[in-house]
Amino acid sequence: MGKFISIVIVILSFSVFKAQQKDITSLRYEALEKRIQEENDKLLVINFWSTTCAPCVKELPHFIEINNKYAANPKFKMILVSLDRLVDKERVIKFMNTKNLTAEVILLDDIKRMNTWIPRFEKDWDGNIPVTLFYNNGEKVFFNDGEMSREELENTIKQYIKS
């Protein structure tokens, strides 16, 4: 019985460790674009947000709930792209831990070139956040400018993935 409890504790500890990042990767636009291209066999949900954006913070619990629901599905991936400044990396990490962000979080360290990469993601994106892009099998299939409700997020995902 003692061995069984030890094994369960180890498994649970691994699950909790895996569920939440302890650090954050900072990328330039080109590296993020490459990551998107590499995830070409699934529905990829990319949410651009910031810790200082009230609508972003408001919608994040919906994203985490949905991410947790679909996390075991190999045809689903969610990436939360923080547009906070690189000097605020520690604040982003603290925010991730406080809010229990289980989706992968990336810090896009490319603020100075926003006018270059924003239209490459979406020609209709005016630079405001939050913004969510959906890619299915490598092709952009939906662009949402502004806050998403849980229902809007789930309904968009259900168009491409059966739960």
Secondary structure as UniProt FT lines:
FT   HELIX           2..19
FT   STRAND          25..27
FT   HELIX           29..38
FT   TURN            39..41
FT   STRAND          43..49
FT   TURN            51..52
FT   HELIX           54..70
FT   TURN            71..72
FT   TURN            74..75
FT   STRAND          76..82
FT   HELIX           86..88
FT   HELIX           89..98
FT   TURN            99..100
FT   STRAND          104..108
FT   HELIX           111..113
FT   HELIX           114..121
FT   TURN            123..124
FT   STRAND          131..136
FT   TURN            137..138
FT   STRAND          139..145
FT   HELIX           150..158
FT   TURN            159..160
//
